[in-house]
Amino acid sequence: MHNNCGTGGPPLSILNLAPPISNMWVATLKIRHDCIMGNRCRQFRTMSVGMPFSVYTERGVTYAPQIHTLYGRPGDVRAFVASLAGDPRVRHLESDGDTVFLTEVREDKIPSTFYDPRLIMVRPVEVDREGYEYWRVASWDRLAVNAFISKLKKNRDIEEVKVLSLRKTEVRDVYVVHLFPELTGQQKRAIEVALERGYYSWPKRTGLGELAKLMGVSVQTYREHLKRAEEKLMPEFARVIK
């Protein structure tokens, strides 16, 4: 398995659809529950971006294969991954740096338990440092979206569900698994620090000197890591947005 992100953002890229998928109901949900990823994001002050796939339920037990990329300080990410190995709810664990693949096995209910094949994952699931999951799902059938939300809200295993938005709109972007060019650890960290500190904001909230100090390297070395990462990533972004 290879690291599939170096941008400090989602590890899953966009495939632009032409023409756009129209007349779909799109819901953005903020969810909190006893999550093997969310709990650790809070504990280790990290973030996660990932996707469940091929989820199935057998004799009341949910089996949820999933892949995640973790964002945080290298030591915190390593501790996060190490802690997964001792969790009885985790099977088939594989890791490569900050990317993990696993199957979550749960007798209680998790959001994936209620996933309906009529729904489309518009974006990967993002988990913030407070353990909240952000789901974005879409369907031509509003009843399917409403049913998913209703099942989440009614189930006592799901602690909190907030509908941030629910609207009928065109869906121009659908996320699919796609490997970005592989970055070195220093290149990836250079991009992450730049994003976290607002280097790409307008106006800029930081400069190369401050970012170099955060990484413990000279400005010249930091600039080289950042530029080499951008050189690898920008052609991919250009291909994606065409």
C-alpha positions, 0 to 999 in steps of 0.5 A, spaced: 500 500 500 502 506 498 501 513 501 496 516 497 496 524 499 501 529 500 497 535 500 494 536 507 487 535 504 483 529 502 487 523 499 481 522 494 481 526 488 475 529 484 473 526 477 469 531 473 463 529 470 460 532 464 455 533 463 453 534 471 449 530 474 443 534 475 437 534 480 440 530 486 438 531 493 445 532 497 446 532 504 451 534 509 451 531 516 455 532 522 456 525 526 459 523 532 458 516 535 463 511 538 468 511 532 474 507 532 477 513 528 473 519 531 475 517 538 483 516 536 482 523 532 480 526 539 486 522 543 491 523 538 489 530 536 489 528 528 484 528 523 482 523 518 480 523 511 477 516 508 472 512 505 468 505 507 467 500 501 463 494 500 460 494 507 455 488 509 451 486 515 451 478 517 447 476 523 447 483 526 454 484 525 457 490 521 463 489 517 466 495 514 472 495 510 475 502 510 481 506 508 484 512 511 489 517 511 491 521 517 493 528 518 497 530 524 504 530 527 508 524 525 509 522 532 501 522 534 500 519 527 504 513 529 501 512 536 494 513 532 496 507 528 499 503 533 493 503 538 489 500 532 493 494 533 490 492 540 483 494 538 478 488 538 474 491 533 479 492 528 481 486 523 485 486 517 489 492 519 495 494 514 498 501 514 503 505 510 506 511 514 499 515 515 495 511 510 491 505 514 486 500 511 482 496 516 475 492 517 471 495 522 467 489 526 461 492 530 455 489 533 453 496 535 450 500 530 455 505 526 453 510 520 455 505 515 450 500 518 445 504 515 448 506 508 443 505 502 446 503 495 441 508 492 446 513 496 452 516 492 458 518 497 459 525 494 466 526 498 470 522 503 468 522 510 472 527 514 474 526 521 476 532 525 480 533 531 474 533 536 472 526 533 466 529 529 465 525 522 462 529 516 458 525 511 456 528 504 451 523 501 447 524 495 441 521 491 436 522 486 431 519 491 430 524 497 426 519 501 433 515 500 437 521 503 431 522 509 431 515 511 438 514 512 438 521 516 432 518 520 435 511 521 442 515 524 437 520 528 433 514 531 439 509 533 441 510 540 448 508 538 449 514 534 450 520 539 449 526 535 447 527 528 446 534 525 444 536 518 448 541 516 445 542 509 440 538 505 438 541 498 437 539 491 443 541 486 447 539 481 453 534 483 459 536 478 464 532 482 464 525 485 470 522 489 473 516 487 479 513 489 485 515 486 493 515 487 496 522 487 504 522 486 508 519 492 511 524 496 517 524 501 515 525 508 519 531 508 515 534 502 508 531 505 510 535 511 512 541 508 505 541 504 501 540 511 504 545 515 503 550 509 496 549 509 495 549 516 498 555 517 495 559 512 501 559 507 496 559 501 490 563 504 489 570 501 492 574 504 498 569 506 498 568 514 505 566 514 511 566 511 517 561 509 521 563 515 516 561 520 514 554 516 521 552 516 522 554 523 516 549 525 519 543 521 526 545 524 530 546 517 533 552 514 528 556 509 532 554 503 531 546 505 524 548 506 523 551 500 526 546 496 521 541 499 515 545 498 517 546 491 518 539 489 511 537 492 508 542 488 511 540 482 509 533 483 502 535 485 500 541 480 500 537 474 495 532 477 491 537 480 491 540 473 489 534 470 483 533 475 480 540 473 480 540 466 
